Amino acid sequence: MKYFLLLFFCAFSPLALAQDDLLSKIDSVATDEVVVAAFKAQKIVNLESTKLLGKKELYFVVAHRFASVKQGLEGFFGLDNAVTQIKFIYGISDKLSLGAGRSEQAYDFSAKYLITSQKTAGFPFTIVGFNSIGINNLLKKENYPKMKFDNRLIYVSQILISKKCNTNLSLEFAPTYFHENFVLDNAQDNSQFALGFGGRYKVSKRVSINADYVPHLNRSSSSTFHNPLSVGVDIETGGHVFQMHFTNSQGIHESGFLGNSTGDWGKGDIFFGFNLVRVF
């Protein structure tokens, strides 16, 4: 793990920015030396990226996670049991986006806002804040008769720090705090901490390889959950971005994958999924 961190921080050291392709708006460098388009979509895979919507832009997002491919033919390699999230994100301004989503796992409402931008000859990083409040949809009254509404609440706060190293490579670091008012493991602290790492490498004008990994920092020793690791492909086709990936988390809401990833890459217990983003 320490070698992974060393490699990541070395990659974040100042690098010369290559001149971007002026024919592609999505991978351009804006005027006033502001570096934009480190990422094509709002999420790298599971982890939020530093991308913000433009003013009055509306995104419609469908996120889908099938069950574990380990089910084999009996579960049609996970296709028989899926989790879906429907989400809308709106750009209040170029620096503030608001989102609202719903899945079988949680309702969630989020805000994403620009703190500072990467400059070609100035500040080397883009820093974005992300906060969300979720309502756990898995806690049923029949299973927890004494359940109160506030037991369902989940709070997430992240600082997203990205660097577009050159035309092809972008990296991100995301210190994360999240609080679940109800945790499945009685030994687990309600307040939890994680460090997110992610990146994108563009292999063509419209296609990139993406990955993110989020180690949990204070997981209970009795926990059966794992750190989420996800790898995928982004395909940009004008009006939308299509993301296909493999991950060890079926959770889509932040706390679902940050604290409750059930899959194990070492045992082949992984989930196929996709995010489809339509821009209006």
C-alpha positions in Angstrom: 0.0 0.0 0.0 2.8 2.5 0.9 4.3 2.0 -2.6 1.0 2.7 -4.2 0.7 6.0 -2.2 4.3 6.9 -3.1 3.7 6.3 -6.8 0.5 8.4 -6.7 2.0 11.4 -5.0 5.0 11.3 -7.3 2.6 11.4 -10.2 1.0 14.5 -8.7 4.3 16.4 -8.8 4.4 19.3 -11.3 4.4 18.1 -14.9 4.5 20.1 -18.1 1.0 20.4 -19.6 0.8 19.4 -23.3 -1.2 21.5 -25.8 -4.7 20.0 -26.0 -6.6 19.1 -29.1 -8.4 22.3 -30.1 -10.9 20.4 -32.2 -12.4 18.7 -29.1 -14.2 20.9 -26.6 -14.3 18.2 -24.0 -10.5 18.0 -23.8 -9.6 21.7 -24.3 -7.8 24.2 -22.1 -9.9 27.3 -21.4 -8.8 30.9 -21.7 -7.2 32.7 -18.8 -4.9 29.7 -18.3 -7.6 27.7 -16.5 -7.2 23.9 -17.2 -10.5 22.1 -17.7 -11.8 18.7 -18.7 -9.6 16.6 -16.4 -12.5 14.1 -16.5 -15.3 13.6 -18.9 -18.0 12.6 -16.5 -19.2 13.5 -13.0 -17.7 10.2 -11.7 -14.4 8.5 -12.4 -16.1 5.1 -11.8 -17.6 5.2 -8.3 -15.6 8.1 -7.0 -16.8 11.7 -7.7 -14.6 13.5 -10.1 -13.8 17.3 -10.1 -15.9 17.9 -13.2 -18.7 20.4 -12.7 -21.6 21.2 -14.9 -21.9 24.4 -16.9 -24.5 27.0 -15.9 -28.1 25.7 -16.6 -26.8 22.3 -17.8 -29.0 19.4 -16.8 -27.6 15.9 -16.6 -29.7 12.7 -16.5 -27.8 9.8 -15.1 -28.7 6.1 -15.0 -26.3 4.0 -13.0 -26.7 0.2 -13.1 -24.9 -2.5 -11.1 -25.6 -6.1 -11.8 -25.0 -8.8 -9.2 -21.7 -10.7 -8.8 -20.4 -12.5 -11.9 -19.4 -15.2 -9.5 -23.0 -16.4 -9.7 -22.2 -18.0 -13.0 -25.0 -19.4 -15.2 -27.3 -19.9 -12.3 -27.7 -16.1 -12.0 -26.7 -15.4 -15.6 -23.4 -14.0 -14.4 -25.2 -11.4 -12.3 -27.6 -10.1 -14.9 -30.6 -11.5 -13.1 -30.2 -9.2 -10.0 -29.3 -5.6 -10.5 -29.4 -2.3 -8.6 -30.3 0.9 -10.5 -30.0 4.6 -9.6 -31.8 7.4 -11.4 -30.2 10.8 -10.8 -30.6 14.4 -12.0 -27.8 17.0 -11.7 -28.3 20.7 -12.5 -25.7 23.4 -12.9 -26.7 26.4 -10.8 -23.6 28.1 -12.1 -20.3 27.0 -13.6 -19.0 26.6 -10.0 -22.0 24.9 -8.3 -24.0 21.8 -9.2 -26.9 20.2 -7.3 -28.0 16.6 -7.6 -30.9 14.4 -6.5 -31.0 10.6 -6.9 -32.9 7.5 -5.9 -32.0 3.8 -5.9 -33.1 0.7 -4.1 -30.4 1.5 -1.6 -30.8 5.2 -0.8 -32.3 8.6 -1.7 -29.5 11.2 -1.9 -29.2 14.9 -2.4 -25.8 16.5 -3.1 -23.9 19.7 -3.8 -20.6 20.0 -5.7 -18.7 23.3 -5.8 -15.5 24.7 -7.1 -12.9 25.9 -4.6 -10.1 26.7 -7.0 -9.0 25.7 -10.5 -5.7 24.4 -11.9 -3.8 27.0 -14.0 -1.4 26.3 -16.8 1.2 28.6 -15.2 -0.1 28.9 -11.7 -1.9 26.7 -9.1 -1.2 23.1 -10.0 -4.5 21.5 -8.9 -8.3 21.8 -9.2 -10.0 21.5 -5.8 -13.7 20.8 -5.6 -15.9 20.2 -2.5 -18.6 17.5 -2.5 -21.3 17.1 0.2 -24.3 14.8 0.2 -27.1 13.7 2.6 -28.6 10.3 2.0 -31.6 8.5 3.3 -31.0 4.7 3.7 -33.7 2.9 1.8 -32.6 -0.6 2.9 -33.7 -0.2 6.6 -37.3 -1.5 6.7 -39.7 -0.9 9.5 -40.7 -4.6 9.7 -37.0 -5.5 10.4 -36.3 -2.6 12.7 -39.6 -1.8 14.6 -38.0 1.0 16.6 -36.5 2.7 13.6 -36.7 6.5 13.5 -36.3 8.7 10.5 -33.0 10.1 11.6 -31.5 6.5 11.9 -31.7 6.4 8.1 -29.6 9.5 7.5 -26.1 9.3 5.9 -23.7 12.3 5.6 -20.8 12.5 3.2 -18.1 15.2 2.8 -15.2 15.0 0.3 -12.4 17.3 -0.9 -11.7 16.3 -4.5 -8.1 17.3 -5.6 -7.3 16.6 -9.3 -4.4 17.3 -11.6 -4.5 17.1 -15.4 -1.0 16.0 -15.9 -1.1 16.2 -19.7 -3.5 15.7 -22.6 -4.0 12.0 -21.7 -3.5 11.6 -18.0 -5.6 13.0 -15.1 -5.3 12.0 -11.4 -7.3 12.6 -8.3 -7.0 12.4 -4.6 -10.1 12.5 -2.4 -9.9 12.7 1.5 -13.4 11.6 2.6 -15.5 11.7 5.8 -18.9 10.0 6.0 -21.2 9.4 8.9 -23.9 6.7 9.0 -26.5 7.1 11.8 -27.1 3.4 11.6 -24.3 0.9 10.9 -24.7 -2.8 10.2 -21.6 -3.8 12.2 -22.1 -2.8 15.9 -18.3 -2.6 16.3 -18.0 0.0 13.5 -17.8 3.7 14.4 -20.6 5.8 12.9 -18.1 8.4 11.8 -15.8 6.9 9.1 -12.8 8.1 7.1 -11.4 7.1 3.7 -8.9 8.2 1.1 -9.9 8.0 -2.5 -7.5 7.7 -5.4 -8.6 7.8 -9.0 -7.4 8.4 -12.5 -8.2 8.6 -16.2 -5.9 7.8 -19.2 -7.2 8.8 -22.6 -6.5 6.2 -25.2 -8.3 8.0 -28.1 -10.3 11.2 -28.8 -13.4 9.6 -27.4 -12.2 6.7 -25.1 -10.4 6.6 -21.8 -9.5 3.9 -19.2 -10.6 4.9 -15.7 -9.9 3.5 -12.2 -10.5 4.4 -8.6 -9.7 2.9 -5.2 -10.9 4.0 -1.8 -9.2 2.5 1.3 -11.2 2.8 4.5 -9.1 4.2 7.4 -11.0 3.1 10.5 -12.9 0.0 9.5 -13.9 -2.4 12.3 -11.6 -5.4 12.7 -14.8 -7.6 12.6 -16.0 -6.1 9.4 -16.8 -8.3 6.4 -16.6 -5.4 3.9 -13.8 -4.6 1.6 -12.1 -1.5 0.1 -13.8 -0.6 -3.2 -11.6 -1.0 -6.3 -13.1 -0.2 -9.7 -11.8 -0.3 -13.3 -13.7 0.9 -16.4 -13.9 2.5 -19.8 -15.4 5.9 -20.7 -16.9 6.4 -24.2 -17.9 10.0 -25.1 -20.4 10.3 -27.9 -21.3 13.9 -28.2 -24.5 14.3 -26.2 -23.6 11.7 -23.5 -20.9 9.7 -21.8 -21.2 5.9 -21.5 -19.1 4.3 -18.7 -18.7 0.6 -18.4 -16.8 -1.0 -15.5 -16.1 -3.8 -13.1 -16.1 -3.2 -9.4 -16.2 -5.1 -6.1 -19.1 -2.9 -4.9 -22.7 -3.1 -5.9 -23.4 0.1 -3.9 -23.9 3.3 -5.9 -24.6 5.9 -3.2 -21.4 7.1 -1.5 -21.8 5.2 1.7 -22.8 2.1 -0.2 -19.4 1.7 -1.9 -17.3 3.5 0.7 -18.2 1.5 3.7 -20.2 -1.5 2.5 -18.5 -3.1 -0.5 -19.1 -6.9 -0.3 -17.1 -8.2 -3.3 -13.6 -9.5 -3.3 -11.4 -9.2 -6.4 -9.2 -12.0 -5.2 -12.1 -14.4 -5.2 -13.6 -13.3 -8.5 -16.5 -11.8 -6.6 -17.0 -8.7 -8.7 -19.9 -6.7 -10.3 -20.3 -5.5 -13.9 -22.0 -2.1 -14.2 -22.4 1.1 -16.2 -23.2 4.8 -15.9 -25.1 6.4 -18.7 -25.0 10.2 -18.7 -27.3 12.3 -21.0 -26.7 16.0 -21.2 -29.5 18.5 -21.8 
